[in-house]
């Protein structure tokens, strides 16, 4: 049922993505504009050579995009995913391996680590934005006290005795906002942790015993037994975290307009603005959605295609 | 030698886990501390974790600045109705996909799995047009009705996998006793599938409680806002009362925490099973 709904919507979408822009009104008349919306988003003005202050990817594109915010948002979302996904997966894998042993209080610790994944949403974003407050937030207070500890040591090596340490302005600066959001995303890694944990639980102890009999040390057991056995879980987590990361919207929407100069203009925020803020370019927004879908399709396709090389499935189960 | 090695390993394990737990809990504790400070102490420099006195009146004040109680009520209504619908319809769909034989069943299941991979955002605009056409904008229908139509592919998947693990003899016995398909589902299968139902309940509760984008698009009347939109309003106007903002955020988290701890055991197990199923080759 859900699937048929989804499919019917996609065809509907195909129609509207080629229709004309119009304000929100009951008049649902489509007019065909062909691939204009796609061209509008992707067009590049090749007569304009990128200058020194322009983003580096303009060199790759070979000119100035006519719709610069499209590429900015795509770049921001990709940047966020490229850092947030591996960070979250590494952390969750390490935690899952530590939790894959029974000890006192394990259920409390496990629940505590999974909790943020459940909490996520507006309230936690609001809380984190207060933590990241440059002046009154606790994170910068920790950084400042670390500086205070390091200060005397550095002073020994510096003649001029500088005390002026840079304190990040996090969400209030174009360069600090993305790291802040990436740290925030690492906080919510519980979901992938649970998948890894389930995969680790399934590895049969006999494999380890056999490896030990063959004289494999701890590292080799990790490399040749544990890692191949959890590659299916890794593939799953990688796929879904990338999709979610590319689609993240709430962080960007709630934390925008703090002087980040489009630093947090994520793709979904750009799409939302196109569709639901004047002049309500629903057609253009649909084209954007399809571009995102294609990007994700290529991403997931590549992952699945290369997975034949590195994902190990247990044979004969 | 071996003993010290063991002990060292255990020590490292505890230290790392303690650090991770601190990373997870400190933000919440910091929010708790901030929410109990008087306004002038929140904005003192340098910030501190210490409290001179606990100002519990912040919580009362948080409720009066904006109709927070109203927002919570709205959220509870939307979430409650959606969760009931999602669990009911997804368990039915899961049952049919697991047990009832009909032509094209595997195709149906394949479509459900594929629909998990389609980004929800691709459907954002067409769904809006559809609901606009139906005259549902600015009502709760766009938020609730989809939950009653299948309740999400993931939940269907969860139930299907669970029903498949139930031995068919149980069902055969019911059918021999003359039960119809509906009776078998309602009196036999659903009670057995309780762990899956608990997991699905929690997941859809969390999903609907946190949902921000859909209410943002479909609701514009202030008094109909759920708590997620209410918090957003608070945030935009309460830049100057961080303590009240933290208090409201924590209030918004309370129902989720309660539901989580009620269902935690089942969810951990249920998700683990589904996780392993999903990562297997098709």
Interface residues (C-beta under 8 A of the other chain):
Chain A: X1 X2 X3 X4 X5 X6 X7 X9 X10 X12 X13 X16 X24 X26 X28 X91 X94 X95 X98 X99 X101 X103 X109 X110 X111 X112 X113 X114 X115 X116 X118 X119 X120 X121 X122 X123 X124 X126 X127 X128 X129 X130 X131 X133 X135 X136 X137 X138 X141 X144 X187 X194 X195 X197 X198 X199 X201 X202 X232 X233 X235 X236 X243 X246 X247 X249 X250 X253 X254 X268 X271 X272 X275 X276 X282 X285 X286 X289 X290 X292 X293 X296 X300 X313
Chain B: X10 X13 X16 X17 X20 X21 X23 X24 X25 X26 X27 X28 X30 X31 X34 X42 X43 X44 X45 X46 X47 X48 X49 X89 X93 X108 X111 X112 X114 X115 X117 X118 X119 X120 X121 X122 X123 X124 X125 X126 X127 X128 X129 X130 X132 X133 X146 X149 X150 X151 X152 X153 X156 X202 X206 X209 X210 X212 X213 X216 X217 X227 X228 X231 X232 X234 X235 X242 X245 X246 X249 X250 X252 X253 X256 X257 X260 X261 X264 X268 X271 X272 X273 X275 X276 X278 X279 X280 X281
